[in-house]
């Protein structure tokens, strides 16, 4: 089938008609053969030659004016302080100002700028450019219901998922975040597990901005607030690594294994210094190490977390969390795995000064520790099943705490813009937001982030974004509602008053508890004294009765002997009669001393007899190899108790001690087994017994067998 299409056009559109005619050929040019080329002609058969019978096209170029370009770097700064001056330290600022004021150019520059500054000041005084036109309109953020929404999610790109153990925000804005990935569980690491951690960019959540390749998996990572290109990480094997983002994935500095921690370096914090190159770290090996990135072969300083304040490594306890406030550069705190919170002073001269105070903390490890950004005297701790707020003035108890929960707490932190708001993560996958101005018994907002446990939480500097890391390696970024990011008008004053009130209340309760303990101790001592006095009076009465009976018997025997001696001495000389009469008329003190000597001789003889009996019984028991029955043992114990009760008298010293010492010294050579000249027993008479009933100020001593 032939398809034809006919194009038609009017004759007028063809233009002028062409008239062609035949004519003879004409030679316009004749180029003869070149004999030189003919000599070089080579006959080749066959010859393949292609002919393109088409119109030839040519490329045309035009040379215009060329623009020269070059790359230049410009460091644009507006005011500010030099890098070697820390504007947070008043001494450095004052020293730098004095240095500038002494410069000759300072006066010249000041005079040159005076006119322009004066003109600007006059303009500002003429019109208030900072006038607020809507002061009467209150912020409606408080009326907005508390909420949070997920704005980004970063997932571990490895097949074997690891825990997002730590997150760190980029210091120059919420554009990047560093996440440390590690299997922190027991024996969870395998040969196929990746050691890499990542820096994520919010604009590309599917691919890491930079891969961090440490020698061991990271358990913590932290950006340098002064140099955003550098960041430090703590490894699972205890080493510390330093990265420079401009130099790739491998660390530029790594601490030696022999000078590093013996356990995982759970946290590392940069220190506020002139150079911005110092940081310190802690681990469960009980050490706190200070480092300088310019010399990472060994730590610059070591402190042991010894609660006994002796700086003994054998007594030190491991730590999970560190707290450091740049405004207090010499002090820091550590949360230990035993639940205690240790407050330390780096510049302490003695071991006792280095460990300043020990707080009781929690019933389990302290996983998070942070001071309130607005009130540095108060700090937050997270552990066991609750979060607690402490005051440095109270060492025994927290001032506020959250109720216990069935799920354990794993991490927590304060809000950077609101003094009453803090965050806490739990093992059930929930993120809790506690606003103490709004509620104190339950969280203001409870968000279910994941079905797995959450392990870390950090808030950015603006307080609007929250990063949460889970056990499966998912890092979730949440954006908070306006009520959580805008503080109320008087919130800071309200929170400060609340903290001070709770501190005062705890002080009152502590004082009351001390008073009750003192009263209980005094009551126990009084009961013990009363019981001892009753026992002493009972034993004393028994001793007095026995002494009186012995004295009466002795007196009767002496009287009988004296009568017999008197009859025999009738024929003797007068001197012998006087001696017999003197012996008959003994004074009460002499009689008391004589009775006392005989009584203690009897006690000593009874004690020796009991010792012999006990030795014989023990020998019999050993020979029987413990085959003795229980009845005999109980009988022996009762006999021993009776022996002790019999041999342990109570001897009192009364107010007549001085008068009795003189008479007692006369018979000192004849007395044996009596220790000290200030001991006396009660008299046989009723009146003397009442005088020896342990008056006030007398000394009571027990003389054992």
C-alpha positions in Angstrom: 0.0 0.0 0.0 1.5 3.3 -1.1 0.8 6.4 0.9 1.2 9.6 -0.9 0.8 13.1 0.3 0.5 16.0 -2.1 1.8 19.4 -1.1 0.1 22.2 -3.0 1.2 25.8 -3.3 0.0 28.8 -5.3 1.9 29.8 -8.4 2.4 33.2 -6.9 4.4 31.7 -4.0 7.0 30.1 -6.3 8.7 33.3 -7.1 10.3 34.3 -10.5 10.5 31.6 -13.1 13.9 30.3 -14.0 15.0 30.0 -17.6 18.0 27.6 -18.2 19.9 27.2 -21.5 22.9 25.1 -22.8 26.4 26.5 -23.5 29.9 25.2 -24.0 32.3 24.3 -21.2 34.8 26.9 -20.0 38.2 26.4 -18.2 38.5 28.7 -15.2 41.8 27.2 -13.7 44.4 24.6 -14.9 46.8 23.2 -12.2 49.5 21.0 -13.8 50.9 18.0 -12.1 53.9 18.4 -9.8 56.8 16.2 -10.9 58.2 16.0 -7.3 55.0 14.5 -6.1 54.9 12.1 -9.0 58.2 10.6 -7.9 56.7 9.9 -4.5 53.7 8.2 -5.9 53.3 4.6 -4.7 50.9 2.4 -6.5 48.7 0.5 -4.1 46.0 -1.9 -5.1 43.4 -2.0 -4.0 42.7 1.4 -2.4 39.7 2.1 -0.1 38.6 5.7 0.0 35.5 7.2 1.4 33.8 10.2 0.0 31.3 12.3 1.9 29.2 14.2 -0.5 27.6 16.6 2.0 28.1 20.2 2.9 31.0 20.7 5.2 30.3 22.6 8.5 32.9 24.6 10.4 33.2 25.7 14.1 33.5 29.4 14.7 34.8 30.9 18.0 34.7 34.5 19.3 37.2 35.6 21.9 35.5 38.1 24.3 36.9 39.9 27.3 38.0 37.5 30.0 37.1 38.0 33.6 39.9 37.2 36.1 38.7 35.4 39.3 40.6 34.3 42.4 39.8 32.7 45.8 40.3 34.9 48.9 39.5 34.3 52.5 38.2 37.1 54.7 38.0 36.9 58.5 35.1 39.2 59.4 34.8 40.0 63.1 32.7 42.7 64.8 34.1 43.5 68.2 34.5 40.5 70.5 37.4 39.3 72.6 40.7 37.7 71.5 40.9 34.0 71.5 43.3 33.9 74.4 40.9 35.9 76.6 38.0 34.2 78.3 35.3 36.7 78.7 33.6 34.6 81.4 36.6 35.1 83.8 36.6 38.7 85.3 40.3 38.6 86.1 41.3 38.1 82.4 38.9 40.7 81.2 40.2 43.3 83.7 43.8 42.5 82.8 43.1 42.8 79.1 41.3 46.2 79.6 44.2 47.6 81.5 46.6 46.5 78.8 44.5 48.2 76.1 44.1 51.4 78.1 47.9 51.7 78.4 48.4 51.6 74.6 49.1 54.9 72.9 46.7 54.3 70.0 43.9 53.9 72.6 43.7 57.6 73.3 44.0 58.6 69.7 41.3 56.2 68.6 39.0 57.3 71.4 39.3 61.0 70.4 38.7 60.1 66.7 35.5 58.1 67.5 34.2 60.5 70.1 32.4 62.8 67.6 30.6 60.0 65.7 29.6 58.3 68.9 28.3 61.5 70.4 26.2 62.1 67.3 24.7 58.6 67.5 24.0 59.1 71.2 22.1 62.3 70.5 20.0 60.5 67.9 19.1 57.7 70.3 18.2 60.1 73.0 15.9 62.0 70.6 13.8 59.0 69.9 13.4 55.8 71.8 14.0 53.2 69.1 13.6 50.3 71.6 10.1 51.3 72.7 7.7 48.3 73.1 4.3 49.0 71.7 2.6 45.8 72.9 3.7 45.4 76.5 0.1 44.9 77.7 -0.3 41.8 75.5 0.6 38.7 77.4 2.2 35.6 75.8 -0.4 33.1 74.9 2.1 30.2 75.0 0.8 29.1 78.5 -2.7 28.7 77.1 -1.4 26.4 74.4 -1.7 22.7 75.4 1.7 21.1 76.0 2.8 19.0 73.1 5.8 17.9 71.1 6.1 16.7 67.5 8.8 14.6 65.8 10.7 16.6 63.1 13.5 14.3 62.2 14.8 10.7 62.8 18.3 9.4 62.3 18.8 5.6 62.2 21.9 3.4 62.5 22.9 2.5 59.0 24.5 -0.8 60.0 22.8 -4.1 59.8 23.5 -5.0 63.4 21.8 -2.2 65.3 23.5 -0.6 68.2 22.4 1.6 71.1 22.5 5.4 70.6 24.5 5.8 73.8 25.2 9.6 73.7 24.2 12.6 71.7 25.9 16.1 71.4 24.5 19.2 69.7 26.5 21.3 67.3 27.5 24.5 69.1 26.7 26.9 66.2 23.0 26.0 65.8 20.7 23.1 65.5 22.0 22.0 62.1 24.2 19.0 63.1 24.3 16.4 65.8 26.9 13.8 66.8 25.7 10.4 68.0 27.8 7.8 69.7 26.8 4.2 68.9 27.8 1.3 71.2 26.5 -2.0 72.5 26.6 -1.1 76.2 25.1 -4.4 77.3 27.1 -7.3 78.7 28.8 -9.3 75.9 26.7 -7.7 73.2 29.6 -6.8 71.0 30.6 -9.3 68.3 33.2 -9.5 65.5 30.7 -8.2 62.9 29.7 -5.2 65.0 30.7 -1.9 63.5 32.8 0.6 65.6 31.7 3.7 63.7 29.7 6.6 65.1 28.3 9.4 63.0 27.7 13.2 62.7 24.3 13.8 61.1 23.2 16.8 59.2 19.5 17.8 59.5 19.3 18.5 55.8 20.2 14.8 54.9 18.9 12.3 57.5 19.6 9.3 55.2 23.3 9.7 55.0 25.8 10.7 57.7 27.7 14.0 57.3 30.8 12.4 58.7 31.8 8.9 59.9 33.9 8.7 63.1 36.1 5.6 63.2 37.5 5.0 66.7 39.7 2.0 67.8 36.8 0.9 70.0 33.1 1.7 70.0 32.2 5.1 71.4 30.1 5.5 74.6 30.3 9.3 74.7 31.0 12.2 72.3 31.2 15.9 72.8 31.7 19.0 70.5 34.3 21.6 71.6 32.3 24.7 72.3 35.3 27.0 71.3 36.4 25.0 68.2 33.4 23.5 66.4 35.7 21.5 64.1 37.0 19.3 67.0 35.2 16.9 69.2 36.3 14.3 71.7 34.9 10.8 72.3 35.3 8.2 75.1 35.8 4.6 73.9 34.5 1.4 75.4 38.0 0.2 76.1 38.8 3.4 78.1 40.7 5.3 75.5 40.0 9.0 74.6 40.0 10.1 70.9 40.1 13.5 69.3 38.7 14.2 65.9 39.1 17.2 63.5 36.1 17.3 61.1 38.4 18.9 58.4 40.8 15.9 58.5 38.4 13.0 57.9 37.1 10.0 59.8 40.2 8.9 61.7 41.1 10.5 65.0 44.0 12.9 65.0 44.9 12.0 68.6 44.4 8.9 70.7 45.4 8.3 74.3 47.6 5.3 75.0 45.9 2.3 76.5 48.3 2.1 79.4 47.6 5.7 80.5 43.8 5.6 79.8 40.9 4.3 81.8 40.5 0.6 82.7 36.8 0.7 82.1 34.6 2.5 79.5 35.1 6.2 79.5 31.4 7.0 80.2 31.6 10.8 79.9 34.1 13.5 78.8 33.5 17.3 79.2 35.4 20.2 77.8 36.9 22.6 80.4 36.6 26.4 80.2 40.2 27.4 79.6 42.2 30.0 77.7 43.3 27.7 74.9 40.1 25.6 74.8 42.1 22.4 74.5 41.5 20.8 77.9 38.9 18.3 79.0 38.4 15.7 81.7 36.8 12.2 81.7 35.6 9.6 84.2 35.0 5.9 84.2 33.8 3.0 86.4 37.4 2.4 87.3 37.2 5.1 89.9 39.4 7.7 88.3 38.9 11.2 86.9 41.5 12.1 84.4 42.4 15.6 83.0 43.7 15.8 79.4 45.2 18.4 77.0 44.7 17.6 73.3 48.1 19.0 72.6 49.7 16.2 74.6 47.5 13.1 74.7 50.2 10.6 75.7 49.3 10.9 79.4 46.8 12.8 81.6 47.8 16.0 83.1 46.1 15.3 86.4 44.5 12.3 88.2 41.9 12.3 91.0 40.5 9.2 92.7 36.8 9.1 93.7 37.5 7.9 97.2 34.6 8.7 99.6 36.9 8.1 102.6 38.8 11.2 101.4 42.2 9.5 101.5 42.8 9.4 97.7 43.2 5.7 97.7 42.6 3.9 94.4 41.6 0.7 96.2 38.8 2.5 98.0 37.6 4.6 95.0 34.3 3.9 93.4 33.4 4.1 89.7 31.3 6.9 88.1 28.9 7.1 85.3 28.2 10.8 85.1 30.1 14.1 85.4 28.8 17.6 86.1 30.8 20.7 85.3 29.8 24.4 85.4 32.0 26.9 83.5 31.3 29.6 86.1 32.8 27.4 88.8 35.9 26.1 87.0 37.6 24.4 90.0 34.6 22.3 91.2 32.8 19.4 89.6 30.6 16.5 90.7 30.5 12.8 89.8 27.6 10.4 90.0 28.8 6.9 91.0 27.6 3.4 90.2 26.9 2.9 93.9 24.4 5.7 93.9 26.5 8.3 95.7 27.1 11.8 94.4 30.7 13.1 95.1 31.4 16.8 95.1 35.1 17.4 94.3 37.5 20.3 94.2 40.2 20.0 91.6 42.5 22.6 93.3 42.3 21.0 96.7 45.7 20.9 98.4 45.0 17.8 100.6 43.1 14.6 99.8 40.3 15.7 102.2 39.9 19.0 100.3 39.7 17.3 96.9 36.6 15.3 97.9 34.5 18.1 99.4 31.2 16.4 100.1 29.4 13.1 99.5 25.6 13.0 98.9 23.6 9.8 99.5 22.2 10.0 96.0 20.1 7.0 94.8 19.6 3.3 95.4 21.3 2.5 92.1 23.8 4.0 89.7 23.5 7.8 88.9 23.1 8.1 85.2 22.7 11.9 84.8 23.9 14.9 86.8 23.4 18.5 85.9 23.2 21.9 87.7 20.3 24.2 87.1 21.3 26.7 84.4 19.6 29.5 86.4 20.4 28.5 90.0 23.8 26.7 90.1 23.4 25.9 93.8 20.7 23.3 92.9 21.4 20.3 90.7 19.5 17.4 89.2 20.3 13.7 89.5 18.7 10.8 87.7 19.0 7.2 88.9 17.1 4.1 90.1 13.4 4.9 89.4 13.3 8.7 90.0 14.8 12.1 89.5 15.9 14.2 92.5 16.8 17.8 93.0 19.5 18.6 95.5 20.9 21.7 97.2 24.5 22.2 98.1 23.4 23.3 101.6 21.7 19.9 102.3 24.1 16.9 102.3 21.7 14.3 103.6 18.4 14.5 101.7 17.1 16.0 98.4 14.8 18.9 98.5 12.5 17.6 95.8 12.0 14.4 94.0 9.7 12.6 91.5 7.6 9.6 92.6 9.0 6.1 92.0 7.9 4.5 88.8 7.7 0.9 87.7 10.1 1.6 84.9 13.7 2.7 85.6 15.1 6.1 84.7 18.1 6.2 82.3 18.9 9.9 81.7 17.8 13.4 82.3 18.7 17.1 81.8 17.4 20.6 82.5 15.8 22.9 79.9 18.2 25.6 78.8 15.5 28.3 78.7 13.1 27.5 81.5 14.3 27.0 85.2 11.5 24.8 86.2 11.5 22.3 83.3 13.6 19.2 83.0 13.5 16.0 80.9 13.8 12.3 81.9 13.9 9.1 79.8 12.8 5.7 81.0 13.3 2.0 80.1 9.7 1.7 78.8 10.5 4.0 75.9 8.8 7.2 77.3 10.1 10.7 77.5 8.8 12.7 80.5 8.7 16.5 80.7 8.4 17.8 84.3 7.3 21.4 84.8 7.4 22.1 88.5 5.6 25.3 88.1 2.6 23.5 86.6 2.7 20.0 88.2 4.9 18.4 90.9 3.4 14.9 91.4 3.2 13.8 87.8 4.9 14.8 84.5 3.4 17.6 82.5 3.8 15.6 79.3 4.6 11.9 78.8 5.5 10.9 75.2 5.9 7.3 74.0 8.9 7.5 71.7 9.7 3.9 71.1 8.8 0.4 72.1 12.4 -0.1 73.2 14.2 1.6 76.0 15.6 5.1 75.8 19.2 5.8 76.8 20.0 9.4 76.3 18.4 12.9 76.0 19.9 16.3 75.2 18.3 19.7 74.6 19.8 22.3 72.2 20.8 25.7 73.3 17.6 27.3 72.2 15.5 24.9 74.2 13.2 24.1 71.3 14.6 20.8 70.0 15.2 17.7 72.0 17.3 14.7 70.9 16.5 11.3 72.3 18.5 8.1 71.6 17.0 4.6 71.9 18.4 1.0 72.4 17.9 0.2 68.7 20.1 3.1 67.5 17.2 5.5 66.5 17.8 9.1 67.3 14.6 11.1 67.4 14.4 14.9 67.2 11.4 16.5 68.8 10.2 20.1 68.6 8.5 21.4 71.7 5.4 23.6 71.8 5.6 27.2 72.8 4.7 26.6 76.4 7.9 24.7 77.0 10.2 27.2 75.2 8.9 30.5 76.6 9.3 31.3 80.3 6.6 33.0 82.2 7.1 36.6 83.4 8.0 35.8 87.0 9.0 32.1 86.6 12.6 32.6 87.6 11.7 34.3 90.9 9.0 31.8 91.6 11.3 28.8 91.0 14.0 30.4 93.1 11.6 31.0 96.0 10.3 27.4 95.7 13.8 25.9 95.9 14.7 28.1 98.9 11.5 27.2 100.6 12.1 23.5 100.1 15.6 23.8 101.3 14.5 25.6 104.5 11.9 22.9 105.1 14.4 20.2 104.8 16.7 22.0 107.2 13.9 22.2 109.8 13.1 18.5 109.3 16.8 17.6 109.7 17.1 19.7 112.9 14.0 18.0 114.3 15.3 14.6 113.4 18.6 15.3 115.2 16.7 16.5 118.3 14.7 13.3 118.3 17.8 11.2 117.9 19.4 13.0 120.8 16.4 12.5 123.0 16.2 8.8 122.1 19.9 8.5 122.9 19.4 10.2 126.3 16.4 8.1 127.1 18.3 4.9 126.3 21.2 6.1 128.5 18.8 6.9 131.3 17.1 3.5 131.1 20.5 1.8 131.1 21.7 3.9 134.0 18.5 3.0 136.0 18.8 -0.6 135.2 22.5 -0.5 136.2 21.7 1.3 139.4 19.0 -1.3 140.3 21.4 -4.1 139.6 24.1 -2.4 141.6 21.8 -1.7 144.6 20.7 -5.4 144.6 24.3 -6.6 144.4 25.4 -4.0 147.0 22.7 -5.1 149.5 23.8 -8.7 149.0 27.4 -7.8 149.6 26.5 -5.7 152.6 24.5 -8.5 154.2 27.3 -11.0 153.6 29.8 -8.6 155.0 27.7 -7.9 158.0 27.3 -11.6 158.8 31.0 -12.2 158.4 31.8 -9.2 160.5 29.4 -10.4 163.3 31.0 -13.9 163.2 34.4 -12.5 163.3 33.5 -10.2 166.1 32.1 -13.0 168.2 35.2 -15.1 167.5 37.5 -12.3 168.4 35.5 -11.6 171.6 35.8 -15.2 172.6 39.5 -15.2 171.9 39.9 -12.0 173.8 38.1 -13.4 176.8 40.4 -16.5 176.8 43.4 -14.3 176.3 42.3 -12.0 179.2 42.0 -14.9 181.5 45.5 -16.2 180.6 46.9 -12.7 180.8 45.8 -11.9 184.4 49.3 -12.9 185.6 51.1 -11.1 182.8 52.5 -7.6 182.8 50.4 -4.5 182.6 51.6 -3.8 179.0 50.1 -7.1 177.8 46.8 -6.2 179.5 46.7 -2.8 177.7 47.4 -4.5 174.4 44.5 -6.9 174.9 42.2 -4.1 175.8 43.3 -2.1 172.7 42.6 -5.1 170.5 39.2 -5.5 172.0 38.2 -1.9 171.3 38.7 -1.7 167.4 37.4 1.3 165.6 34.6 0.9 162.9 37.0 1.9 160.2 39.6 -0.7 161.2 36.8 -3.3 161.4 35.6 -2.3 157.9 39.0 -2.7 156.4 39.5 -6.0 158.0 36.2 -7.3 156.7 37.0 -5.9 153.2 40.3 -7.8 153.1 38.7 -11.1 154.1 35.8 -10.6 151.6 38.1 -10.0 148.6 40.2 -13.0 149.6 37.1 -15.1 149.5 36.2 -13.7 146.1 39.6 -14.4 144.7 39.5 -18.0 146.0 36.1 -18.5 144.4 37.3 -17.1 141.1 40.3 -19.5 141.0 38.0 -22.4 141.8 35.7 -21.5 139.0 38.6 -21.2 136.5 39.8 -24.7 137.5 36.3 -26.1 137.0 35.9 -24.4 133.6 39.3 -25.7 132.5 38.4 -29.3 133.5 35.0 -29.0 131.7 36.7 -27.7 128.5 39.1 -30.6 128.5 36.3 -33.1 128.9 34.5 -31.4 126.0 37.5 -31.6 123.8 38.1 -35.3 124.6 34.5 -36.1 123.7 34.9 -34.2 120.3 31.9 -32.1 120.7 29.7 -35.1 121.7 28.4 -33.5 124.8 24.7 -33.0 125.1 23.0 -29.6 125.0 21.7 -29.9 128.5 25.2 -30.0 130.0 26.2 -27.0 127.9 23.2 -25.0 129.1 24.0 -26.0 132.7 27.6 -24.9 132.2 26.5 -21.5 130.8 24.1 -21.0 133.8 26.9 -21.9 136.2 29.3 -19.5 134.4 26.7 -16.7 134.5 26.2 -17.3 138.3 29.9 -17.3 138.8 30.3 -14.0 137.0 27.4 -12.5 138.9 28.9 -13.7 142.2 32.4 -12.6 141.4 31.5 -9.2 140.0 30.6 -6.9 142.9 29.9 -3.2 142.8 32.2 -1.1 144.9 31.3 2.6 145.5 33.2 5.5 146.6 31.4 7.8 149.0 32.0 11.2 150.5 33.9 9.6 153.5 36.7 8.5 151.1 39.2 10.9 152.5 38.7 9.7 156.1 38.9 6.1 155.1 42.1 6.5 153.1 44.1 7.3 156.2 43.1 4.1 158.0 43.4 2.0 154.9 47.0 3.1 154.3 47.9 1.8 157.8 46.9 -1.7 156.8 48.1 -1.5 153.2 50.9 -4.0 153.7 48.4 -6.6 155.0 45.9 -6.1 152.1 46.2 -8.3 149.0 44.1 -8.4 145.7 42.7 -4.8 146.2 43.5 -2.4 143.4 43.8 1.3 144.4 43.4 3.0 147.8 40.2 4.8 146.9 37.9 1.7 147.1 35.7 1.0 150.0 32.7 -1.2 150.8 29.6 -0.3 152.6 29.5 -0.5 156.3 27.5 -3.1 158.1 25.2 -0.8 159.8 22.0 0.5 158.3 23.1 4.2 158.5 26.4 3.5 156.9 24.7 1.4 154.1 22.5 4.4 153.3 25.5 6.6 153.0 27.1 4.2 150.5 24.0 4.1 148.1 26.0 5.7 145.2 25.5 9.5 145.9 25.7 12.1 143.2 29.3 12.4 141.8 30.4 9.0 143.2 32.4 6.6 140.9 31.1 3.1 140.2 33.6 0.4 139.2 33.1 -3.2 138.4 35.8 -5.6 139.4 35.7 -8.8 137.4 37.1 -12.2 138.5 
